[in-house]
Every structure is written in C-alpha cells, then in structure tokens.
Amino acid sequence: MADDELADLVARAAASENGDGDRYSRQKALAALIPVLARSAKASGVRAVAAGRWLTDLIVELAPRIAVRDIQTLRRQHTGHTDIEIAERLIRQATRTTAGIGAAAGGLAAVEFLSPPMLLATPVQLAAEMLAVTAVELKLVAELHELLGRPAAGTTSERASAYLMSWVRRRAISPELTGAGLSAVFGAAAKRELRSQVLRRLGRSTTSLAPFLAGAVAGAEVNRRATKALGETLLAELRELSKDRWFRQL
C-alpha cells in the first residue's frame, strides 16, 4: 500500500524542478525510496512481486495522490501561450523529467555495480524508477486532458482511475467513461491490463542497469522516447476529439 512517506518520496524523485543536470538529487530520492519499497515488497510476498501485482497495486494507490493542475492554473503559469503551445511545453517538460529519472537510475546502478550486496536490491530499484516515471506520465496525461477540455469527472479516486486507464491504453478518455462508471470499469480486467503494461515497462527499464554509465544513457533515452510518444499520441487524439472546441489563442 502506498502511504504518505512513499508518495512523498516518489514526488521528490519525479519533481520537474530537479532539472536535467541535477542527477544527484534524483539519485538521493531514488535511493531513499528503495528501502521503503523493499519493506513493502517483503510484506507483499515473493509471488505478488514476481507477478507484478505488488507494483500494480502501488501504482493504483499512488495515482490519486498525484497533484494535477487545472486549466486555469496551467494558463496562469504559462502566460502568453496558446493552449496547444502549453500542451507541447508540458510534453517537453515531462520528457526531460523522465529522461532525467532514467539517467539518475542508471547512474545509481553504476555506483552500485561493484557492490554485489547492493545488486540484491535491483528489482526494487527498477520499481523505484518505474514509480517515479509513472507519476510524471500520469500527471502529463491528466493535465493534457484538463487543458484540452476533456477532464475526467467524478471523485478524486474516480478521476485518477480514468487517467490511469488512459495511461495504460495510450488513449484519451472515452467521453462516456465518467463518474461512477469508472469504479466498475477499473476492475480485474483493467488491473490485468495495468499489470501487463507495468511488466513491459519494467522490461525496458532494465537498460538502466547496464554497467558503468552506459545504463544512465540508455535509461534516459528509453524513458525519453516512451514519454514523448505517449504525450504526442494523446495530444493528437485529444485535439481531434476537441476539434470543435475553441482554444485560447494569443
């Protein structure tokens, strides 16, 4: 279960203000996250961890805790830009952030590569990177929907479920998927989809475990491509769904 400590550590690792060059800050956040995740994984059991259920449940619990800016806040923070320009800036920022997380995780792995006892924490280290990247991408998904006039409806939990399914499927939220219906939709089948997506992303994240600094370069590039593709796909689809909507122009 994701508690306040876990959510705070993930937020620190995923913070955009760390910047591209502040790899050390991200490494510290990821390193602090590892023992917390190790305790959680131990409590969940080997089978749940190996099957991906543990990390899937963490993501489901974490999703409602991710801070999402509404359209008024986004416009206020990006004065002088059209809505589409703001969306493009959000994608670039998220791409830089997840690339920074991949680089930090790869750098952390390089430091630990010569320390065999630390290699025992490798699965948990991958989970730490995955949670941070997911937090960034879920925030991007939610804010693109907010900005392009397709915000999810319902409670905080219901909105988080809708954005999580958008992230899993790499598709914009269906107009009819709103309100109380989300609870029913995000059931066992949806969790299986989420688990499959998580396991695929974990497989790609193993590039950050390459020895020396090769992992930092590979991890940054893998994350950069995935986040960029997600953002551009959603932006194109949301623009099409909202083609009759008036966007704020300069």
Wavefront OBJ file of the C-alpha trace (Angstrom):
o trace
v 0.000 0.000 0.000
v 1.248 3.485 -0.843
v 1.399 5.624 2.283
v 2.315 9.285 2.737
v 6.033 8.515 3.012
v 6.056 6.571 -0.227
v 4.014 9.194 -2.089
v 6.331 11.953 -0.863
v 9.480 10.084 -1.943
v 8.024 9.363 -5.375
v 7.090 13.040 -5.746
v 10.653 14.064 -4.904
v 12.118 11.680 -7.473
v 9.594 12.840 -10.092
v 9.878 16.580 -9.429
v 10.468 18.555 -12.627
v 12.390 21.258 -10.741
v 15.258 18.823 -10.206
v 16.264 19.685 -13.760
v 18.278 17.725 -16.273
v 21.614 18.385 -14.605
v 20.634 17.705 -11.008
v 21.080 13.951 -11.250
v 22.413 13.743 -7.719
v 19.116 14.986 -6.228
v 17.186 12.363 -8.133
v 19.631 9.658 -7.136
v 19.184 10.618 -3.490
v 15.391 10.458 -3.852
v 15.526 7.097 -5.624
v 17.994 5.727 -3.082
v 15.693 6.818 -0.233
v 12.762 5.145 -1.982
v 14.473 1.746 -2.274
v 14.352 0.681 1.421
v 10.718 1.815 1.706
v 9.823 -0.270 -1.336
v 11.892 -3.188 -0.055
v 9.812 -3.286 3.139
v 6.608 -3.089 1.136
v 7.738 -5.847 -1.244
v 8.682 -8.093 1.663
v 5.268 -7.597 3.231
v 3.518 -8.395 -0.064
v 5.428 -11.609 -0.683
v 7.595 -13.028 -3.438
v 4.699 -14.229 -5.603
v 2.973 -10.845 -5.672
v 6.242 -9.104 -6.527
v 7.222 -11.576 -9.259
v 3.762 -11.473 -10.862
v 3.682 -7.685 -10.918
v 0.697 -7.457 -8.552
v 2.687 -5.622 -5.894
v 3.845 -2.814 -8.162
v 0.447 -2.607 -9.865
v -1.264 -2.115 -6.502
v 1.269 0.569 -5.567
v 0.523 2.483 -8.754
v -3.242 2.249 -8.172
v -2.796 3.588 -4.636
v -0.393 6.299 -5.758
v -2.473 7.648 -8.668
v -4.992 9.717 -6.612
v -2.104 11.357 -4.727
v -0.538 12.919 -7.825
v -1.090 16.681 -7.917
v -2.809 17.774 -11.140
v -3.174 21.403 -12.237
v -6.478 22.544 -13.712
v -6.769 24.596 -16.883
v -6.868 27.940 -15.062
v -3.649 27.158 -13.190
v -1.911 25.934 -16.331
v -2.870 29.053 -18.246
v -1.790 31.293 -15.382
v 1.594 29.579 -15.173
v 2.139 29.830 -18.945
v 1.026 33.364 -19.673
v 1.423 34.385 -23.303
v 1.000 30.897 -24.746
v -1.926 29.259 -26.501
v -3.447 26.094 -25.065
v -1.754 23.961 -27.719
v 1.595 25.598 -27.019
v 1.129 24.893 -23.312
v 0.355 21.243 -24.092
v 3.531 20.972 -26.159
v 5.523 22.537 -23.326
v 4.035 20.022 -20.872
v 5.149 17.162 -23.111
v 8.690 18.549 -23.417
v 8.962 19.043 -19.665
v 7.665 15.554 -18.872
v 10.050 14.075 -21.451
v 13.032 15.861 -19.883
v 11.949 14.762 -16.425
v 11.555 11.062 -17.215
v 14.843 11.124 -19.132
v 16.416 12.626 -16.007
v 14.926 9.848 -13.887
v 16.340 7.221 -16.239
v 19.757 8.850 -16.144
v 19.674 9.076 -12.350
v 18.632 5.433 -12.010
v 21.381 4.380 -14.412
v 23.932 6.436 -12.517
v 22.814 4.883 -9.252
v 23.162 1.413 -10.761
v 26.675 2.273 -11.977
v 27.716 3.260 -8.463
v 26.298 0.017 -7.056
v 27.594 -2.231 -9.833
v 30.807 -3.071 -7.964
v 28.908 -3.830 -4.753
v 27.334 -7.316 -5.054
v 25.166 -6.979 -1.896
v 23.507 -3.915 -3.430
v 22.675 -5.877 -6.580
v 20.153 -7.784 -4.475
v 18.073 -4.589 -4.493
v 17.945 -4.489 -8.299
v 14.213 -5.404 -8.686
v 13.297 -2.793 -6.094
v 15.492 -0.205 -7.822
v 13.626 -0.849 -11.060
v 10.355 -0.437 -9.178
v 11.543 2.901 -7.781
v 12.348 4.182 -11.269
v 9.052 2.842 -12.594
v 7.005 4.591 -9.898
v 8.729 7.927 -10.490
v 8.310 7.719 -14.270
v 4.671 6.656 -13.903
v 3.970 9.616 -11.618
v 5.357 12.023 -14.226
v 3.422 10.427 -17.070
v 0.150 10.234 -15.134
v 0.455 13.937 -14.337
v 1.049 14.621 -18.035
v -1.975 12.521 -19.052
v -4.230 14.300 -16.577
v -3.055 17.810 -17.436
v -3.386 17.251 -21.181
v -6.994 16.172 -20.630
v -7.598 19.208 -18.413
v -6.057 21.606 -20.900
v -7.819 20.275 -23.990
v -11.275 20.311 -22.458
v -11.651 16.599 -21.669
v -11.154 16.405 -17.890
v -12.297 13.258 -16.118
v -15.366 13.587 -13.918
v -16.175 12.169 -10.509
v -14.299 11.953 -7.234
v -10.539 12.233 -6.938
v -10.277 8.444 -6.968
v -12.560 8.117 -10.000
v -10.648 10.751 -11.941
v -7.362 9.078 -11.058
v -8.736 5.739 -12.300
v -9.753 7.312 -15.603
v -6.339 8.888 -16.142
v -4.651 5.651 -15.149
v -6.597 3.716 -17.788
v -5.711 6.415 -20.333
v -2.055 5.867 -19.433
v -2.374 2.086 -19.692
v -4.122 2.127 -23.071
v -2.307 5.148 -24.521
v -5.695 6.544 -25.496
v -7.735 9.570 -24.482
v -10.565 9.015 -22.033
v -13.782 7.971 -23.745
v -16.477 10.666 -23.355
v -18.879 8.129 -21.847
v -16.322 6.954 -19.272
v -17.158 9.376 -16.481
v -18.409 9.470 -12.938
v -19.465 6.403 -11.013
v -18.987 4.089 -14.002
v -15.228 4.258 -13.516
v -15.284 2.104 -10.414
v -16.844 -0.741 -12.359
v -14.525 -0.307 -15.338
v -11.348 -0.349 -13.274
v -11.842 -3.897 -12.089
v -9.986 -7.165 -12.517
v -9.666 -6.884 -16.305
v -8.304 -3.345 -16.088
v -5.816 -4.399 -13.431
v -4.584 -7.143 -15.731
v -4.031 -4.542 -18.451
v -2.188 -2.342 -15.983
v -0.048 -5.239 -14.813
v 0.885 -6.126 -18.389
v 1.856 -2.519 -19.087
v 3.896 -2.360 -15.880
v 5.789 -5.551 -16.728
v 6.536 -4.296 -20.247
v 7.865 -1.008 -18.923
v 9.944 -2.807 -16.309
v 11.487 -4.896 -19.058
v 12.533 -1.759 -20.934
v 13.818 -0.184 -17.726
v 16.430 -2.916 -17.297
v 18.575 -0.909 -19.730
v 19.360 1.441 -16.836
v 21.145 -1.445 -15.091
v 23.940 -1.653 -17.668
v 27.412 -1.391 -16.092
v 29.217 1.891 -15.590
v 27.450 4.915 -17.150
v 26.013 3.074 -20.155
v 22.873 2.462 -18.118
v 22.406 6.174 -17.475
v 22.483 6.945 -21.195
v 20.241 4.017 -22.146
v 17.771 4.641 -19.314
v 17.411 8.302 -20.237
v 16.786 7.511 -23.915
v 14.250 4.747 -23.247
v 12.239 6.992 -20.937
v 12.523 9.982 -23.259
v 11.111 8.069 -26.213
v 8.270 6.465 -24.247
v 7.091 9.701 -22.633
v 7.365 11.682 -25.867
v 5.342 9.058 -27.753
v 2.675 8.999 -25.045
v 2.338 12.771 -24.950
v 2.236 13.249 -28.720
v -0.290 10.445 -29.196
v -2.634 11.836 -26.552
v -2.278 15.405 -27.785
v -3.205 14.385 -31.337
v -6.177 12.346 -30.177
v -7.432 14.992 -27.750
v -7.157 17.685 -30.425
v -9.270 15.554 -32.748
v -11.868 14.887 -30.041
v -11.968 18.595 -29.229
v -11.715 19.948 -32.792
v -14.910 21.947 -32.378
v -13.724 23.466 -29.103
v -12.364 26.988 -29.055
v -8.789 27.014 -27.730
v -7.371 30.129 -26.189
v -5.261 31.919 -28.765
v -2.844 34.800 -28.475
l 1 2 3 4 5 6 7 8 9 10 11 12 13 14 15 16 17 18 19 20 21 22 23 24 25 26 27 28 29 30 31 32 33 34 35 36 37 38 39 40 41 42 43 44 45 46 47 48 49 50 51 52 53 54 55 56 57 58 59 60 61 62 63 64 65 66 67 68 69 70 71 72 73 74 75 76 77 78 79 80 81 82 83 84 85 86 87 88 89 90 91 92 93 94 95 96 97 98 99 100 101 102 103 104 105 106 107 108 109 110 111 112 113 114 115 116 117 118 119 120 121 122 123 124 125 126 127 128 129 130 131 132 133 134 135 136 137 138 139 140 141 142 143 144 145 146 147 148 149 150 151 152 153 154 155 156 157 158 159 160 161 162 163 164 165 166 167 168 169 170 171 172 173 174 175 176 177 178 179 180 181 182 183 184 185 186 187 188 189 190 191 192 193 194 195 196 197 198 199 200 201 202 203 204 205 206 207 208 209 210 211 212 213 214 215 216 217 218 219 220 221 222 223 224 225 226 227 228 229 230 231 232 233 234 235 236 237 238 239 240 241 242 243 244 245 246 247 248 249 250
